[in-house]
Amino acid sequence: MKYHATILIELKDGILDPQGRAVEGVLTGLGYRVENVRVGRVLELELEAASEPEARESALAIARALANPVMEVYALEALRPLQEVL
Amino acid sequence: MKYHATILIELKDGILDPQGRAVEGVLTGLGYRVENVRVGRVLELELEAASEPEARESALAIARALANPVMEVYALEALRPLQEVL
């Protein structure tokens, strides 16, 4: 069965995020009252697995493989079965 | 009051995503059965607003300001009030 997974990979708290700082500067300049802006990556993917627990395990293994363990944290934001279209 | 917002910005379906293709190649090489891998950006930020509807409106305006309307779509993935720490 196919599953759709959404994985977030973000810098750990305390790791300097220059991109987030830049975006914060832009938003503040536009008049938005924002702070602590952090920019990370989101991955959307479809994976083949026999069951939902297997899909979850596979998605977490993928997140682990793509994240830098020293600087980043990851989370499985969403996992849902994909309807097969005939 | 302060709110924490999580915003996703992703390429529209149909827009070629070279980074997603590259990640898909790596994952396939590692033995994962994945397809349609798409890589986007996630923004985490704190914003000041008088109410939750105002915070939502502000977060969506920020997402609109940061996304490229021709190539990208955005979504407010999560919005929650931040506990004030004294």
Backbone of each chain as nested JSON, in Angstrom:
{
  "chains": [
    {"id": "A", "residues": [
      {"number": 1, "name": "MET", "atoms": {"N": [0.841, -1.195, 0.0], "CA": [0.0, 0.0, 0.0], "C": [0.883, 1.254, 0.0]}},
      {"number": 2, "name": "LYS", "atoms": {"N": [0.331, 2.317, -0.565], "CA": [1.104, 3.551, -0.632], "C": [0.68, 4.526, 0.453]}},
      {"number": 3, "name": "TYR", "atoms": {"N": [1.66, 5.212, 1.006], "CA": [1.406, 6.22, 2.027], "C": [2.05, 7.535, 1.618]}},
      {"number": 4, "name": "HIS", "atoms": {"N": [1.419, 8.623, 2.045], "CA": [1.991, 9.948, 1.828], "C": [2.54, 10.444, 3.157]}},
      {"number": 5, "name": "ALA", "atoms": {"N": [3.801, 10.835, 3.16], "CA": [4.423, 11.306, 4.399], "C": [4.89, 12.748, 4.252]}},
      {"number": 6, "name": "THR", "atoms": {"N": [4.712, 13.521, 5.317], "CA": [5.243, 14.885, 5.398], "C": [6.269, 14.92, 6.527]}},
      {"number": 7, "name": "ILE", "atoms": {"N": [7.501, 15.23, 6.179], "CA": [8.61, 15.21, 7.141], "C": [9.181, 16.622, 7.278]}},
      {"number": 8, "name": "LEU", "atoms": {"N": [9.358, 17.07, 8.513], "CA": [9.988, 18.376, 8.751], "C": [11.407, 18.161, 9.264]}},
      {"number": 9, "name": "ILE", "atoms": {"N": [12.344, 18.925, 8.717], "CA": [13.723, 18.897, 9.203], "C": [14.125, 20.337, 9.511]}},
      {"number": 10, "name": "GLU", "atoms": {"N": [14.452, 20.587, 10.763], "CA": [14.745, 21.961, 11.178], "C": [16.032, 22.013, 11.976]}},
      {"number": 11, "name": "LEU", "atoms": {"N": [16.647, 23.188, 12.004], "CA": [17.832, 23.375, 12.846], "C": [17.432, 23.278, 14.306]}},
      {"number": 12, "name": "LYS", "atoms": {"N": [18.33, 22.687, 15.108], "CA": [18.081, 22.631, 16.541], "C": [18.031, 24.041, 17.126]}},
      {"number": 13, "name": "ASP", "atoms": {"N": [17.283, 24.194, 18.203], "CA": [17.312, 25.458, 18.94], "C": [18.751, 25.737, 19.347]}},
      {"number": 14, "name": "GLY", "atoms": {"N": [19.162, 26.963, 19.237], "CA": [20.511, 27.324, 19.653], "C": [21.5, 27.324, 18.502]}},
      {"number": 15, "name": "ILE", "atoms": {"N": [21.139, 26.666, 17.378], "CA": [21.992, 26.725, 16.191], "C": [21.607, 27.982, 15.415]}},
      {"number": 16, "name": "LEU", "atoms": {"N": [22.593, 28.808, 15.124], "CA": [22.339, 30.062, 14.418], "C": [21.709, 29.799, 13.05]}},
      {"number": 17, "name": "ASP", "atoms": {"N": [20.649, 30.522, 12.735], "CA": [19.917, 30.312, 11.49], "C": [19.94, 31.601, 10.669]}},
      {"number": 18, "name": "PRO", "atoms": {"N": [20.974, 31.773, 9.842], "CA": [21.106, 33.028, 9.096], "C": [19.921, 33.284, 8.168]}},
      {"number": 19, "name": "GLN", "atoms": {"N": [19.377, 32.202, 7.579], "CA": [18.248, 32.383, 6.666], "C": [17.025, 32.894, 7.438]}},
      {"number": 20, "name": "GLY", "atoms": {"N": [16.838, 32.326, 8.633], "CA": [15.731, 32.787, 9.477], "C": [15.896, 34.246, 9.874]}},
      {"number": 21, "name": "ARG", "atoms": {"N": [17.138, 34.618, 10.196], "CA": [17.416, 36.01, 10.543], "C": [17.098, 36.945, 9.385]}},
      {"number": 22, "name": "ALA", "atoms": {"N": [17.481, 36.503, 8.187], "CA": [17.245, 37.34, 7.002], "C": [15.752, 37.514, 6.761]}},
      {"number": 23, "name": "VAL", "atoms": {"N": [15.008, 36.409, 6.876], "CA": [13.554, 36.47, 6.67], "C": [12.914, 37.35, 7.743]}},
      {"number": 24, "name": "GLU", "atoms": {"N": [13.418, 37.227, 8.972], "CA": [12.886, 38.05, 10.065], "C": [13.097, 39.541, 9.77]}},
      {"number": 25, "name": "GLY", "atoms": {"N": [14.276, 39.854, 9.235], "CA": [14.553, 41.247, 8.883], "C": [13.599, 41.761, 7.82]}},
      {"number": 26, "name": "VAL", "atoms": {"N": [13.347, 40.924, 6.816], "CA": [12.428, 41.319, 5.742], "C": [11.022, 41.541, 6.303]}},
      {"number": 27, "name": "LEU", "atoms": {"N": [10.565, 40.592, 7.125], "CA": [9.193, 40.677, 7.66], "C": [9.045, 41.882, 8.59]}},
      {"number": 28, "name": "THR", "atoms": {"N": [10.059, 42.122, 9.413], "CA": [10.015, 43.279, 10.301], "C": [9.961, 44.559, 9.471]}},
      {"number": 29, "name": "GLY", "atoms": {"N": [10.742, 44.575, 8.399], "CA": [10.737, 45.73, 7.504], "C": [9.382, 45.962, 6.86]}},
      {"number": 30, "name": "LEU", "atoms": {"N": [8.635, 44.877, 6.665], "CA": [7.296, 44.99, 6.074], "C": [6.249, 45.36, 7.135]}},
      {"number": 31, "name": "GLY", "atoms": {"N": [6.679, 45.415, 8.395], "CA": [5.754, 45.858, 9.44], "C": [5.164, 44.738, 10.281]}},
      {"number": 32, "name": "TYR", "atoms": {"N": [5.594, 43.491, 10.051], "CA": [5.068, 42.381, 10.853], "C": [5.831, 42.283, 12.166]}},
      {"number": 33, "name": "ARG", "atoms": {"N": [5.092, 42.035, 13.249], "CA": [5.739, 41.909, 14.56], "C": [6.088, 40.438, 14.803]}},
      {"number": 34, "name": "VAL", "atoms": {"N": [7.199, 39.999, 14.238], "CA": [7.61, 38.6, 14.361], "C": [8.954, 38.496, 15.048]}},
      {"number": 35, "name": "GLU", "atoms": {"N": [9.223, 37.342, 15.649], "CA": [10.551, 37.071, 16.187], "C": [10.804, 35.565, 16.147]}},
      {"number": 36, "name": "ASN", "atoms": {"N": [12.068, 35.217, 16.435], "CA": [12.486, 33.807, 16.424], "C": [12.064, 33.073, 15.154]}},
      {"number": 37, "name": "VAL", "atoms": {"N": [12.31, 33.696, 14.014], "CA": [11.966, 33.06, 12.741], "C": [13.018, 31.996, 12.42]}},
      {"number": 38, "name": "ARG", "atoms": {"N": [12.569, 30.789, 12.143], "CA": [13.477, 29.69, 11.805], "C": [13.01, 29.1, 10.472]}},
      {"number": 39, "name": "VAL", "atoms": {"N": [13.958, 28.833, 9.599], "CA": [13.625, 28.272, 8.29], "C": [14.164, 26.852, 8.214]}},
      {"number": 40, "name": "GLY", "atoms": {"N": [13.32, 25.913, 7.882], "CA": [13.754, 24.533, 7.735], "C": [13.259, 23.965, 6.413]}},
      {"number": 41, "name": "ARG", "atoms": {"N": [13.359, 22.647, 6.297], "CA": [12.933, 21.966, 5.073], "C": [11.725, 21.093, 5.349]}},
      {"number": 42, "name": "VAL", "atoms": {"N": [10.852, 21.022, 4.364], "CA": [9.745, 20.068, 4.453], "C": [9.864, 19.112, 3.276]}},
      {"number": 43, "name": "LEU", "atoms": {"N": [9.702, 17.828, 3.544], "CA": [9.721, 16.823, 2.485], "C": [8.356, 16.176, 2.385]}},
      {"number": 44, "name": "GLU", "atoms": {"N": [7.829, 16.148, 1.18], "CA": [6.598, 15.411, 0.922], "C": [6.996, 14.239, 0.048]}},
      {"number": 45, "name": "LEU", "atoms": {"N": [6.566, 13.043, 0.419], "CA": [6.927, 11.893, -0.415], "C": [5.896, 10.781, -0.293]}},
      {"number": 46, "name": "GLU", "atoms": {"N": [5.912, 9.922, -1.288], "CA": [5.049, 8.748, -1.259], "C": [5.932, 7.529, -1.062]}},
      {"number": 47, "name": "LEU", "atoms": {"N": [5.515, 6.657, -0.164], "CA": [6.316, 5.449, 0.045], "C": [5.426, 4.216, 0.083]}},
      {"number": 48, "name": "GLU", "atoms": {"N": [6.04, 3.11, -0.288], "CA": [5.359, 1.823, -0.383], "C": [5.651, 1.063, 0.906]}},
      {"number": 49, "name": "ALA", "atoms": {"N": [4.592, 0.608, 1.571], "CA": [4.789, -0.163, 2.796], "C": [3.607, -1.099, 2.979]}},
      {"number": 50, "name": "ALA", "atoms": {"N": [3.826, -2.159, 3.736], "CA": [2.793, -3.182, 3.914], "C": [1.736, -2.751, 4.916]}},
      {"number": 51, "name": "SER", "atoms": {"N": [2.116, -1.887, 5.851], "CA": [1.179, -1.485, 6.898], "C": [1.539, -0.08, 7.371]}},
      {"number": 52, "name": "GLU", "atoms": {"N": [0.639, 0.533, 8.152], "CA": [0.924, 1.879, 8.63], "C": [2.124, 1.922, 9.575]}},
      {"number": 53, "name": "PRO", "atoms": {"N": [2.268, 0.968, 10.514], "CA": [3.482, 0.994, 11.35], "C": [4.755, 0.881, 10.525]}},
      {"number": 54, "name": "GLU", "atoms": {"N": [4.73, 0.031, 9.483], "CA": [5.913, -0.102, 8.637], "C": [6.184, 1.21, 7.899]}},
      {"number": 55, "name": "ALA", "atoms": {"N": [5.112, 1.864, 7.43], "CA": [5.269, 3.143, 6.725], "C": [5.858, 4.194, 7.656]}},
      {"number": 56, "name": "ARG", "atoms": {"N": [5.372, 4.202, 8.893], "CA": [5.864, 5.17, 9.884], "C": [7.357, 4.946, 10.16]}},
      {"number": 57, "name": "GLU", "atoms": {"N": [7.706, 3.682, 10.348], "CA": [9.107, 3.345, 10.616], "C": [9.997, 3.747, 9.44]}},
      {"number": 58, "name": "SER", "atoms": {"N": [9.509, 3.478, 8.238], "CA": [10.263, 3.801, 7.042], "C": [10.426, 5.323, 6.905]}},
      {"number": 59, "name": "ALA", "atoms": {"N": [9.353, 6.074, 7.162], "CA": [9.409, 7.534, 7.051], "C": [10.388, 8.115, 8.072]}},
      {"number": 60, "name": "LEU", "atoms": {"N": [10.377, 7.566, 9.282], "CA": [11.308, 8.058, 10.313], "C": [12.755, 7.717, 9.953]}},
      {"number": 61, "name": "ALA", "atoms": {"N": [12.963, 6.533, 9.358], "CA": [14.313, 6.162, 8.929], "C": [14.798, 7.115, 7.833]}},
      {"number": 62, "name": "ILE", "atoms": {"N": [13.896, 7.483, 6.93], "CA": [14.239, 8.433, 5.864], "C": [14.604, 9.794, 6.464]}},
      {"number": 63, "name": "ALA", "atoms": {"N": [13.801, 10.247, 7.43], "CA": [14.077, 11.54, 8.077], "C": [15.448, 11.511, 8.75]}},
      {"number": 64, "name": "ARG", "atoms": {"N": [15.735, 10.391, 9.43], "CA": [17.023, 10.234, 10.097], "C": [18.169, 10.286, 9.08]}},
      {"number": 65, "name": "ALA", "atoms": {"N": [17.935, 9.66, 7.927], "CA": [18.989, 9.604, 6.904], "C": [19.262, 10.987, 6.308]}},
      {"number": 66, "name": "LEU", "atoms": {"N": [18.229, 11.83, 6.25], "CA": [18.38, 13.126, 5.577], "C": [18.781, 14.257, 6.514]}},
      {"number": 67, "name": "ALA", "atoms": {"N": [18.519, 14.087, 7.812], "CA": [18.845, 15.155, 8.763], "C": [20.29, 15.035, 9.219]}},
      {"number": 68, "name": "ASN", "atoms": {"N": [20.88, 16.162, 9.535], "CA": [22.213, 16.195, 10.132], "C": [22.04, 16.045, 11.639]}},
      {"number": 69, "name": "PRO", "atoms": {"N": [22.519, 14.916, 12.219], "CA": [22.212, 14.653, 13.63], "C": [22.833, 15.661, 14.595]}},
      {"number": 70, "name": "VAL", "atoms": {"N": [23.886, 16.33, 14.152], "CA": [24.533, 17.305, 15.036], "C": [23.737, 18.603, 15.113]}},
      {"number": 71, "name": "MET", "atoms": {"N": [23.177, 19.019, 13.983], "CA": [22.591, 20.356, 13.92], "C": [21.076, 20.369, 13.743]}},
      {"number": 72, "name": "GLU", "atoms": {"N": [20.497, 19.244, 13.362], "CA": [19.086, 19.286, 12.984], "C": [18.21, 18.315, 13.79]}},
      {"number": 73, "name": "VAL", "atoms": {"N": [16.945, 18.631, 13.844], "CA": [15.948, 17.718, 14.398], "C": [14.927, 17.435, 13.298]}},
      {"number": 74, "name": "TYR", "atoms": {"N": [14.25, 16.284, 13.421], "CA": [13.254, 15.944, 12.408], "C": [11.973, 15.486, 13.076]}},
      {"number": 75, "name": "ALA", "atoms": {"N": [10.893, 15.574, 12.324], "CA": [9.604, 15.107, 12.835], "C": [8.781, 14.59, 11.674]}},
      {"number": 76, "name": "LEU", "atoms": {"N": [8.017, 13.547, 11.956], "CA": [7.054, 13.055, 10.968], "C": [5.767, 13.832, 11.211]}},
      {"number": 77, "name": "GLU", "atoms": {"N": [5.523, 14.837, 10.372], "CA": [4.408, 15.761, 10.609], "C": [3.066, 15.107, 10.279]}},
      {"number": 78, "name": "ALA", "atoms": {"N": [3.056, 14.292, 9.24], "CA": [1.797, 13.652, 8.845], "C": [2.085, 12.383, 8.065]}},
      {"number": 79, "name": "LEU", "atoms": {"N": [1.194, 11.426, 8.196], "CA": [1.294, 10.171, 7.439], "C": [-0.122, 9.705, 7.162]}},
      {"number": 80, "name": "ARG", "atoms": {"N": [-0.43, 9.524, 5.873], "CA": [-1.788, 9.07, 5.552], "C": [-1.736, 8.106, 4.374]}},
      {"number": 81, "name": "PRO", "atoms": {"N": [-2.646, 7.133, 4.372], "CA": [-2.686, 6.201, 3.239], "C": [-3.132, 6.938, 1.98]}},
      {"number": 82, "name": "LEU", "atoms": {"N": [-2.533, 6.584, 0.864], "CA": [-2.914, 7.188, -0.414], "C": [-4.001, 6.342, -1.064]}},
      {"number": 83, "name": "GLN", "atoms": {"N": [-5.037, 6.989, -1.539], "CA": [-6.053, 6.253, -2.293], "C": [-5.442, 5.801, -3.606]}},
      {"number": 84, "name": "GLU", "atoms": {"N": [-5.606, 4.538, -3.908], "CA": [-5.139, 4.039, -5.197], "C": [-6.123, 4.489, -6.274]}},
      {"number": 85, "name": "VAL", "atoms": {"N": [-5.612, 5.114, -7.304], "CA": [-6.479, 5.524, -8.405], "C": [-6.356, 4.486, -9.518]}},
      {"number": 86, "name": "LEU", "atoms": {"N": [-7.469, 3.932, -9.934], "CA": [-7.423, 2.865, -10.939], "C": [-7.419, 3.442, -12.354]}}
    ]},
    {"id": "B", "residues": [
      {"number": 1, "name": "MET", "atoms": {"N": [-0.851, 39.259, 22.68], "CA": [-0.497, 37.878, 22.977], "C": [0.394, 37.315, 21.871]}},
      {"number": 2, "name": "LYS", "atoms": {"N": [1.226, 36.357, 22.274], "CA": [2.13, 35.78, 21.28], "C": [1.617, 34.433, 20.779]}},
      {"number": 3, "name": "TYR", "atoms": {"N": [1.816, 34.223, 19.482], "CA": [1.425, 32.959, 18.865], "C": [2.621, 32.36, 18.135]}},
      {"number": 4, "name": "HIS", "atoms": {"N": [2.635, 31.036, 18.096], "CA": [3.659, 30.325, 17.326], "C": [3.003, 29.79, 16.058]}},
      {"number": 5, "name": "ALA", "atoms": {"N": [3.589, 30.111, 14.912], "CA": [3.015, 29.664, 13.644], "C": [4.006, 28.78, 12.89]}},
      {"number": 6, "name": "THR", "atoms": {"N": [3.483, 27.747, 12.252], "CA": [4.272, 26.894, 11.36], "C": [3.689, 27.028, 9.964]}},
      {"number": 7, "name": "ILE", "atoms": {"N": [4.511, 27.512, 9.047], "CA": [4.055, 27.783, 7.678], "C": [4.828, 26.891, 6.706]}},
      {"number": 8, "name": "LEU", "atoms": {"N": [4.119, 26.244, 5.802], "CA": [4.785, 25.434, 4.761], "C": [4.698, 26.158, 3.427]}},
      {"number": 9, "name": "ILE", "atoms": {"N": [5.798, 26.196, 2.711], "CA": [5.818, 26.765, 1.361], "C": [6.421, 25.717, 0.441]}},
      {"number": 10, "name": "GLU", "atoms": {"N": [5.639, 25.29, -0.542], "CA": [6.091, 24.208, -1.418], "C": [5.86, 24.567, -2.877]}},
      {"number": 11, "name": "LEU", "atoms": {"N": [6.628, 23.921, -3.738], "CA": [6.411, 24.11, -5.166], "C": [5.056, 23.534, -5.561]}},
      {"number": 12, "name": "LYS", "atoms": {"N": [4.395, 24.198, -6.504], "CA": [3.126, 23.672, -7.014], "C": [3.36, 22.33, -7.7]}},
      {"number": 13, "name": "ASP", "atoms": {"N": [2.334, 21.5, -7.687], "CA": [2.39, 20.269, -8.464], "C": [2.645, 20.651, -9.924]}},
      {"number": 14, "name": "GLY", "atoms": {"N": [3.49, 19.896, -10.575], "CA": [3.732, 20.163, -11.988], "C": [4.966, 21.02, -12.214]}},
      {"number": 15, "name": "ILE", "atoms": {"N": [5.412, 21.721, -11.153], "CA": [6.665, 22.48, -11.277], "C": [7.81, 21.516, -10.968]}},
      {"number": 16, "name": "LEU", "atoms": {"N": [8.777, 21.439, -11.881], "CA": [9.896, 20.52, -11.713], "C": [10.667, 20.851, -10.434]}},
      {"number": 17, "name": "ASP", "atoms": {"N": [10.967, 19.842, -9.642], "CA": [11.645, 20.036, -8.362], "C": [12.966, 19.262, -8.364]}},
      {"number": 18, "name": "PRO", "atoms": {"N": [14.043, 19.895, -8.841], "CA": [15.321, 19.187, -8.968], "C": [15.835, 18.678, -7.622]}},
      {"number": 19, "name": "GLN", "atoms": {"N": [15.604, 19.455, -6.548], "CA": [16.082, 19.027, -5.237], "C": [15.343, 17.756, -4.797]}},
      {"number": 20, "name": "GLY", "atoms": {"N": [14.042, 17.735, -5.063], "CA": [13.252, 16.549, -4.74], "C": [13.715, 15.34, -5.535]}},
      {"number": 21, "name": "ARG", "atoms": {"N": [14.022, 15.565, -6.812], "CA": [14.537, 14.478, -7.658], "C": [15.842, 13.923, -7.11]}},
      {"number": 22, "name": "ALA", "atoms": {"N": [16.711, 14.85, -6.681], "CA": [18.013, 14.435, -6.152], "C": [17.833, 13.608, -4.88]}},
      {"number": 23, "name": "VAL", "atoms": {"N": [16.96, 14.096, -3.986], "CA": [16.708, 13.375, -2.731], "C": [16.098, 12.008, -3.037]}},
      {"number": 24, "name": "GLU", "atoms": {"N": [15.198, 11.969, -4.014], "CA": [14.57, 10.696, -4.399], "C": [15.621, 9.704, -4.89]}},
      {"number": 25, "name": "GLY", "atoms": {"N": [16.577, 10.208, -5.666], "CA": [17.646, 9.344, -6.15], "C": [18.481, 8.773, -4.998]}},
      {"number": 26, "name": "VAL", "atoms": {"N": [18.785, 9.62, -4.034], "CA": [19.568, 9.177, -2.876], "C": [18.797, 8.115, -2.092]}},
      {"number": 27, "name": "LEU", "atoms": {"N": [17.519, 8.394, -1.828], "CA": [16.71, 7.461, -1.025], "C": [16.528, 6.13, -1.745]}},
      {"number": 28, "name": "THR", "atoms": {"N": [16.3, 6.202, -3.062], "CA": [16.15, 4.967, -3.832], "C": [17.447, 4.165, -3.771]}},
      {"number": 29, "name": "GLY", "atoms": {"N": [18.57, 4.881, -3.862], "CA": [19.874, 4.234, -3.764], "C": [20.088, 3.554, -2.421]}},
      {"number": 30, "name": "LEU", "atoms": {"N": [19.478, 4.129, -1.382], "CA": [19.585, 3.538, -0.046], "C": [18.598, 2.387, 0.149]}},
      {"number": 31, "name": "GLY", "atoms": {"N": [17.76, 2.144, -0.847], "CA": [16.852, 1.004, -0.77], "C": [15.426, 1.348, -0.353]}},
      {"number": 32, "name": "TYR", "atoms": {"N": [15.122, 2.632, -0.206], "CA": [13.749, 3.011, 0.157], "C": [12.872, 3.067, -1.087]}},
      {"number": 33, "name": "ARG", "atoms": {"N": [11.641, 2.558, -0.942], "CA": [10.718, 2.568, -2.079], "C": [9.886, 3.839, -2.039]}},
      {"number": 34, "name": "VAL", "atoms": {"N": [10.459, 4.938, -2.514], "CA": [9.772, 6.23, -2.474], "C": [9.577, 6.773, -3.879]}},
      {"number": 35, "name": "GLU", "atoms": {"N": [8.592, 7.654, -4.022], "CA": [8.426, 8.383, -5.271], "C": [7.772, 9.727, -4.994]}},
      {"number": 36, "name": "ASN", "atoms": {"N": [7.737, 10.562, -6.051], "CA": [7.156, 11.904, -5.936], "C": [7.69, 12.676, -4.733]}},
      {"number": 37, "name": "VAL", "atoms": {"N": [9.006, 12.659, -4.548], "CA": [9.603, 13.4, -3.437], "C": [9.643, 14.886, -3.799]}},
      {"number": 38, "name": "ARG", "atoms": {"N": [9.117, 15.717, -2.911], "CA": [9.118, 17.17, -3.126], "C": [9.744, 17.817, -1.905]}},
      {"number": 39, "name": "VAL", "atoms": {"N": [10.606, 18.783, -2.158], "CA": [11.267, 19.476, -1.05], "C": [10.773, 20.915, -1.011]}},
      {"number": 40, "name": "GLY", "atoms": {"N": [10.32, 21.347, 0.147], "CA": [9.869, 22.725, 0.306], "C": [10.488, 23.346, 1.533]}},
      {"number": 41, "name": "ARG", "atoms": {"N": [9.938, 24.481, 1.937], "CA": [10.461, 25.195, 3.106], "C": [9.427, 25.192, 4.217]}},
      {"number": 42, "name": "VAL", "atoms": {"N": [9.915, 25.126, 5.439], "CA": [9.025, 25.292, 6.585], "C": [9.526, 26.49, 7.384]}},
      {"number": 43, "name": "LEU", "atoms": {"N": [8.615, 27.361, 7.774], "CA": [8.957, 28.512, 8.611], "C": [8.291, 28.369, 9.966]}},
      {"number": 44, "name": "GLU", "atoms": {"N": [9.094, 28.502, 10.998], "CA": [8.555, 28.558, 12.351], "C": [8.779, 29.974, 12.837]}},
      {"number": 45, "name": "LEU", "atoms": {"N": [7.762, 30.606, 13.362], "CA": [7.95, 31.98, 13.85], "C": [6.979, 32.297, 14.969]}},
      {"number": 46, "name": "GLU", "atoms": {"N": [7.341, 33.317, 15.724], "CA": [6.456, 33.815, 16.769], "C": [5.952, 35.173, 16.348]}},
      {"number": 47, "name": "LEU", "atoms": {"N": [4.654, 35.381, 16.513], "CA": [4.116, 36.685, 16.135], "C": [3.195, 37.21, 17.227]}},
      {"number": 48, "name": "GLU", "atoms": {"N": [3.133, 38.534, 17.265], "CA": [2.346, 39.246, 18.257], "C": [1.008, 39.598, 17.619]}},
      {"number": 49, "name": "ALA", "atoms": {"N": [-0.091, 39.226, 18.295], "CA": [-1.411, 39.556, 17.755], "C": [-2.396, 39.649, 18.908]}},
      {"number": 50, "name": "ALA", "atoms": {"N": [-3.477, 40.387, 18.686], "CA": [-4.455, 40.628, 19.754], "C": [-5.361, 39.421, 19.973]}},
      {"number": 51, "name": "SER", "atoms": {"N": [-5.541, 38.619, 18.919], "CA": [-6.471, 37.491, 19.013], "C": [-6.029, 36.399, 18.05]}},
      {"number": 52, "name": "GLU", "atoms": {"N": [-6.625, 35.216, 18.197], "CA": [-6.235, 34.123, 17.306], "C": [-6.615, 34.413, 15.845]}},
      {"number": 53, "name": "PRO", "atoms": {"N": [-7.808, 34.945, 15.568], "CA": [-8.098, 35.274, 14.155], "C": [-7.108, 36.279, 13.581]}},
      {"number": 54, "name": "GLU", "atoms": {"N": [-6.697, 37.268, 14.39], "CA": [-5.724, 38.252, 13.897], "C": [-4.381, 37.57, 13.637]}},
      {"number": 55, "name": "ALA", "atoms": {"N": [-4.005, 36.635, 14.535], "CA": [-2.743, 35.919, 14.354], "C": [-2.781, 35.081, 13.079]}},
      {"number": 56, "name": "ARG", "atoms": {"N": [-3.93, 34.43, 12.845], "CA": [-4.086, 33.593, 11.649], "C": [-3.961, 34.435, 10.378]}},
      {"number": 57, "name": "GLU", "atoms": {"N": [-4.644, 35.588, 10.404], "CA": [-4.617, 36.491, 9.245], "C": [-3.183, 36.976, 8.985]}},
      {"number": 58, "name": "SER", "atoms": {"N": [-2.507, 37.326, 10.075], "CA": [-1.141, 37.819, 9.961], "C": [-0.213, 36.729, 9.423]}},
      {"number": 59, "name": "ALA", "atoms": {"N": [-0.367, 35.493, 9.929], "CA": [0.48, 34.383, 9.475], "C": [0.242, 34.099, 7.99]}},
      {"number": 60, "name": "LEU", "atoms": {"N": [-1.012, 34.163, 7.564], "CA": [-1.308, 33.91, 6.149], "C": [-0.757, 35.03, 5.262]}},
      {"number": 61, "name": "ALA", "atoms": {"N": [-0.805, 36.266, 5.774], "CA": [-0.233, 37.387, 5.014], "C": [1.276, 37.214, 4.871]}},
      {"number": 62, "name": "ILE", "atoms": {"N": [1.914, 36.745, 5.937], "CA": [3.364, 36.487, 5.897], "C": [3.679, 35.397, 4.866]}},
      {"number": 63, "name": "ALA", "atoms": {"N": [2.883, 34.315, 4.901], "CA": [3.1, 33.225, 3.947], "C": [2.95, 33.73, 2.509]}},
      {"number": 64, "name": "ARG", "atoms": {"N": [1.934, 34.558, 2.297], "CA": [1.703, 35.133, 0.965], "C": [2.882, 35.984, 0.535]}},
      {"number": 65, "name": "ALA", "atoms": {"N": [3.443, 36.737, 1.497], "CA": [4.56, 37.637, 1.178], "C": [5.821, 36.847, 0.813]}},
      {"number": 66, "name": "LEU", "atoms": {"N": [5.987, 35.658, 1.415], "CA": [7.23, 34.906, 1.219], "C": [7.161, 33.902, 0.07]}},
      {"number": 67, "name": "ALA", "atoms": {"N": [5.957, 33.503, -0.304], "CA": [5.826, 32.511, -1.377], "C": [5.835, 33.195, -2.74]}},
      {"number": 68, "name": "ASN", "atoms": {"N": [6.338, 32.487, -3.721], "CA": [6.289, 32.954, -5.11], "C": [4.941, 32.52, -5.684]}},
      {"number": 69, "name": "PRO", "atoms": {"N": [4.051, 33.481, -6.004], "CA": [2.682, 33.099, -6.389], "C": [2.608, 32.3, -7.687]}},
      {"number": 70, "name": "VAL", "atoms": {"N": [3.623, 32.412, -8.514], "CA": [3.602, 31.687, -9.793], "C": [3.965, 30.212, -9.595]}},
      {"number": 71, "name": "MET", "atoms": {"N": [4.909, 29.963, -8.7], "CA": [5.47, 28.614, -8.609], "C": [5.164, 27.884, -7.32]}},
      {"number": 72, "name": "GLU", "atoms": {"N": [4.708, 28.622, -6.292], "CA": [4.603, 27.992, -4.989], "C": [3.2, 28.068, -4.396]}},
      {"number": 73, "name": "VAL", "atoms": {"N": [2.925, 27.165, -3.495], "CA": [1.71, 27.214, -2.678], "C": [2.143, 27.268, -1.216]}},
      {"number": 74, "name": "TYR", "atoms": {"N": [1.262, 27.803, -0.375], "CA": [1.61, 27.895, 1.037], "C": [0.445, 27.403, 1.882]}},
      {"number": 75, "name": "ALA", "atoms": {"N": [0.762, 27.024, 3.116], "CA": [-0.281, 26.586, 4.037], "C": [0.144, 26.948, 5.453]}},
      {"number": 76, "name": "LEU", "atoms": {"N": [-0.845, 27.321, 6.253], "CA": [-0.594, 27.529, 7.678], "C": [-0.793, 26.175, 8.345]}},
      {"number": 77, "name": "GLU", "atoms": {"N": [0.324, 25.507, 8.642], "CA": [0.261, 24.129, 9.138], "C": [-0.209, 24.081, 10.589]}},
      {"number": 78, "name": "ALA", "atoms": {"N": [0.213, 25.057, 11.382], "CA": [-0.175, 25.053, 12.798], "C": [-0.101, 26.463, 13.351]}},
      {"number": 79, "name": "LEU", "atoms": {"N": [-0.978, 26.744, 14.306], "CA": [-0.975, 28.04, 15.0], "C": [-1.404, 27.77, 16.429]}},
      {"number": 80, "name": "ARG", "atoms": {"N": [-0.554, 28.159, 17.379], "CA": [-0.936, 27.938, 18.775], "C": [-0.461, 29.106, 19.628]}},
      {"number": 81, "name": "PRO", "atoms": {"N": [-1.223, 29.438, 20.674], "CA": [-0.804, 30.509, 21.559], "C": [0.456, 30.097, 22.315]}},
      {"number": 82, "name": "LEU", "atoms": {"N": [1.36, 31.039, 22.495], "CA": [2.579, 30.767, 23.25], "C": [2.338, 31.106, 24.706]}},
      {"number": 83, "name": "GLN", "atoms": {"N": [2.737, 30.225, 25.593], "CA": [2.681, 30.551, 27.012], "C": [3.695, 31.648, 27.296]}},
      {"number": 84, "name": "GLU", "atoms": {"N": [3.234, 32.673, 27.974], "CA": [4.17, 33.722, 28.382], "C": [4.988, 33.195, 29.555]}},
      {"number": 85, "name": "VAL", "atoms": {"N": [6.295, 33.268, 29.444], "CA": [7.16, 32.851, 30.55], "C": [7.578, 34.101, 31.313]}},
      {"number": 86, "name": "LEU", "atoms": {"N": [7.321, 34.104, 32.598], "CA": [7.638, 35.305, 33.4], "C": [9.085, 35.258, 33.888]}}
    ]}
  ]
}
